Amino acid sequence: MYITIVHIKVLPDYIDLFIQASTENHLESVKEPGNLRFDLLR
């Protein structure tokens, strides 16, 4: 089992864009075979 924890600092001007891109990444990642969980926290 692999666990990856990432902490990212986003510049204030890019927060909305980052959330949108991260949400799209989340929605596609959970479809991958073997992916049991993908959390996106703010």
N, CA, C and O atoms as CSV, one atom per row, in Angstrom:
chain,resi,resn,atom,element,x,y,z
A,1,MET,N,N,0.850,-1.175,0.000
A,1,MET,CA,C,0.000,0.000,0.000
A,1,MET,C,C,0.894,1.236,0.000
A,1,MET,O,O,1.893,1.292,0.717
A,2,TYR,N,N,0.535,2.193,-0.787
A,2,TYR,CA,C,1.251,3.462,-0.845
A,2,TYR,C,C,0.367,4.561,-0.271
A,2,TYR,O,O,-0.827,4.636,-0.563
A,3,ILE,N,N,0.964,5.396,0.538
A,3,ILE,CA,C,0.271,6.556,1.084
A,3,ILE,C,C,1.113,7.782,0.769
A,3,ILE,O,O,2.310,7.809,1.056
A,4,THR,N,N,0.499,8.785,0.185
A,4,THR,CA,C,1.198,10.025,-0.130
A,4,THR,C,C,0.461,11.172,0.543
A,4,THR,O,O,-0.747,11.344,0.379
A,5,ILE,N,N,1.215,11.948,1.301
A,5,ILE,CA,C,0.655,13.135,1.943
A,5,ILE,C,C,1.412,14.335,1.401
A,5,ILE,O,O,2.642,14.369,1.433
A,6,VAL,N,N,0.680,15.311,0.907
A,6,VAL,CA,C,1.302,16.475,0.284
A,6,VAL,C,C,0.747,17.734,0.939
A,6,VAL,O,O,-0.461,17.869,1.130
A,7,HIS,N,N,1.635,18.639,1.274
A,7,HIS,CA,C,1.244,19.953,1.802
A,7,HIS,C,C,1.709,20.985,0.783
A,7,HIS,O,O,2.898,21.066,0.475
A,8,ILE,N,N,0.787,21.761,0.269
A,8,ILE,CA,C,1.113,22.727,-0.783
A,8,ILE,C,C,0.661,24.108,-0.344
A,8,ILE,O,O,-0.467,24.289,0.116
A,9,LYS,N,N,1.548,25.076,-0.490
A,9,LYS,CA,C,1.191,26.474,-0.253
A,9,LYS,C,C,0.868,27.107,-1.602
A,9,LYS,O,O,1.674,27.057,-2.531
A,10,VAL,N,N,-0.305,27.696,-1.697
A,10,VAL,CA,C,-0.746,28.306,-2.951
A,10,VAL,C,C,-0.855,29.809,-2.735
A,10,VAL,O,O,-1.404,30.267,-1.733
A,11,LEU,N,N,-0.333,30.559,-3.675
A,11,LEU,CA,C,-0.444,32.012,-3.593
A,11,LEU,C,C,-1.912,32.422,-3.663
A,11,LEU,O,O,-2.686,31.818,-4.407
A,12,PRO,N,N,-2.297,33.426,-2.908
A,12,PRO,CA,C,-3.711,33.828,-2.840
A,12,PRO,C,C,-4.377,34.047,-4.202
A,12,PRO,O,O,-5.550,33.715,-4.375
A,13,ASP,N,N,-3.649,34.594,-5.151
A,13,ASP,CA,C,-4.236,34.862,-6.470
A,13,ASP,C,C,-4.577,33.588,-7.242
A,13,ASP,O,O,-5.337,33.638,-8.210
A,14,TYR,N,N,-4.030,32.459,-6.828
A,14,TYR,CA,C,-4.194,31.209,-7.573
A,14,TYR,C,C,-5.035,30.169,-6.837
A,14,TYR,O,O,-5.167,29.041,-7.312
A,15,ILE,N,N,-5.598,30.522,-5.702
A,15,ILE,CA,C,-6.335,29.543,-4.896
A,15,ILE,C,C,-7.513,28.944,-5.666
A,15,ILE,O,O,-7.662,27.722,-5.699
A,16,ASP,N,N,-8.344,29.768,-6.278
A,16,ASP,CA,C,-9.514,29.246,-6.998
A,16,ASP,C,C,-9.103,28.332,-8.148
A,16,ASP,O,O,-9.708,27.278,-8.347
A,17,LEU,N,N,-8.089,28.723,-8.899
A,17,LEU,CA,C,-7.595,27.905,-10.003
A,17,LEU,C,C,-7.028,26.584,-9.487
A,17,LEU,O,O,-7.250,25.531,-10.083
A,18,PHE,N,N,-6.304,26.646,-8.390
A,18,PHE,CA,C,-5.726,25.436,-7.810
A,18,PHE,C,C,-6.823,24.485,-7.321
A,18,PHE,O,O,-6.736,23.275,-7.532
A,19,ILE,N,N,-7.837,25.022,-6.679
A,19,ILE,CA,C,-8.942,24.185,-6.193
A,19,ILE,C,C,-9.650,23.511,-7.363
A,19,ILE,O,O,-9.992,22.331,-7.286
A,20,GLN,N,N,-9.866,24.243,-8.430
A,20,GLN,CA,C,-10.521,23.677,-9.610
A,20,GLN,C,C,-9.679,22.542,-10.202
A,20,GLN,O,O,-10.204,21.464,-10.482
A,21,ALA,N,N,-8.398,22.777,-10.389
A,21,ALA,CA,C,-7.518,21.756,-10.962
A,21,ALA,C,C,-7.404,20.545,-10.035
A,21,ALA,O,O,-7.392,19.405,-10.498
A,22,SER,N,N,-7.322,20.790,-8.747
A,22,SER,CA,C,-7.205,19.694,-7.782
A,22,SER,C,C,-8.485,18.871,-7.717
A,22,SER,O,O,-8.435,17.651,-7.557
A,23,THR,N,N,-9.615,19.526,-7.839
A,23,THR,CA,C,-10.894,18.815,-7.834
A,23,THR,C,C,-11.009,17.918,-9.060
A,23,THR,O,O,-11.462,16.779,-8.952
A,24,GLU,N,N,-10.603,18.419,-10.223
A,24,GLU,CA,C,-10.610,17.605,-11.443
A,24,GLU,C,C,-9.674,16.410,-11.281
A,24,GLU,O,O,-10.014,15.297,-11.683
A,25,ASN,N,N,-8.502,16.633,-10.698
A,25,ASN,CA,C,-7.548,15.550,-10.453
A,25,ASN,C,C,-8.155,14.508,-9.515
A,25,ASN,O,O,-8.017,13.305,-9.738
A,26,HIS,N,N,-8.818,14.973,-8.481
A,26,HIS,CA,C,-9.473,14.068,-7.526
A,26,HIS,C,C,-10.525,13.207,-8.225
A,26,HIS,O,O,-10.551,11.989,-8.048
A,27,LEU,N,N,-11.386,13.837,-9.011
A,27,LEU,CA,C,-12.477,13.115,-9.667
A,27,LEU,C,C,-11.962,12.027,-10.610
A,27,LEU,O,O,-12.580,10.970,-10.729
A,28,GLU,N,N,-10.847,12.275,-11.273
A,28,GLU,CA,C,-10.276,11.271,-12.176
A,28,GLU,C,C,-9.465,10.223,-11.415
A,28,GLU,O,O,-9.464,9.050,-11.788
A,29,SER,N,N,-8.784,10.634,-10.364
A,29,SER,CA,C,-7.943,9.702,-9.606
A,29,SER,C,C,-8.757,8.610,-8.929
A,29,SER,O,O,-8.313,7.464,-8.858
A,30,VAL,N,N,-9.935,8.945,-8.433
A,30,VAL,CA,C,-10.745,7.934,-7.747
A,30,VAL,C,C,-11.270,6.862,-8.708
A,30,VAL,O,O,-11.750,5.819,-8.264
A,31,LYS,N,N,-11.184,7.106,-10.005
A,31,LYS,CA,C,-11.610,6.123,-11.006
A,31,LYS,C,C,-10.523,5.096,-11.309
A,31,LYS,O,O,-10.805,4.064,-11.918
A,32,GLU,N,N,-9.285,5.365,-10.891
A,32,GLU,CA,C,-8.171,4.479,-11.217
A,32,GLU,C,C,-8.284,3.162,-10.453
A,32,GLU,O,O,-8.647,3.150,-9.277
A,33,PRO,N,N,-7.971,2.049,-11.129
A,33,PRO,CA,C,-8.035,0.751,-10.464
A,33,PRO,C,C,-7.106,0.726,-9.241
A,33,PRO,O,O,-5.968,1.193,-9.300
A,34,GLY,N,N,-7.602,0.184,-8.162
A,34,GLY,CA,C,-6.786,0.061,-6.957
A,34,GLY,C,C,-6.786,1.287,-6.069
A,34,GLY,O,O,-6.277,1.241,-4.949
A,35,ASN,N,N,-7.345,2.378,-6.549
A,35,ASN,CA,C,-7.401,3.586,-5.720
A,35,ASN,C,C,-8.534,3.414,-4.719
A,35,ASN,O,O,-9.709,3.389,-5.086
A,36,LEU,N,N,-8.165,3.298,-3.461
A,36,LEU,CA,C,-9.164,3.094,-2.420
A,36,LEU,C,C,-9.650,4.402,-1.815
A,36,LEU,O,O,-10.757,4.480,-1.283
A,37,ARG,N,N,-8.805,5.431,-1.903
A,37,ARG,CA,C,-9.188,6.692,-1.263
A,37,ARG,C,C,-8.341,7.834,-1.829
A,37,ARG,O,O,-7.154,7.668,-2.111
A,38,PHE,N,N,-8.971,8.977,-1.984
A,38,PHE,CA,C,-8.277,10.191,-2.407
A,38,PHE,C,C,-8.985,11.343,-1.711
A,38,PHE,O,O,-10.119,11.682,-2.048
A,39,ASP,N,N,-8.316,11.935,-0.751
A,39,ASP,CA,C,-8.905,13.047,-0.006
A,39,ASP,C,C,-8.280,14.357,-0.455
A,39,ASP,O,O,-7.078,14.432,-0.708
A,40,LEU,N,N,-9.093,15.365,-0.550
A,40,LEU,CA,C,-8.644,16.712,-0.875
A,40,LEU,C,C,-9.118,17.612,0.253
A,40,LEU,O,O,-10.317,17.844,0.414
A,41,LEU,N,N,-8.182,18.112,1.023
A,41,LEU,CA,C,-8.510,18.920,2.195
A,41,LEU,C,C,-8.019,20.343,2.014
A,41,LEU,O,O,-7.044,20.604,1.308
A,42,ARG,N,N,-8.712,21.245,2.663
A,42,ARG,CA,C,-8.278,22.642,2.611
A,42,ARG,C,C,-8.147,23.163,4.012
A,42,ARG,O,O,-7.792,24.325,4.208
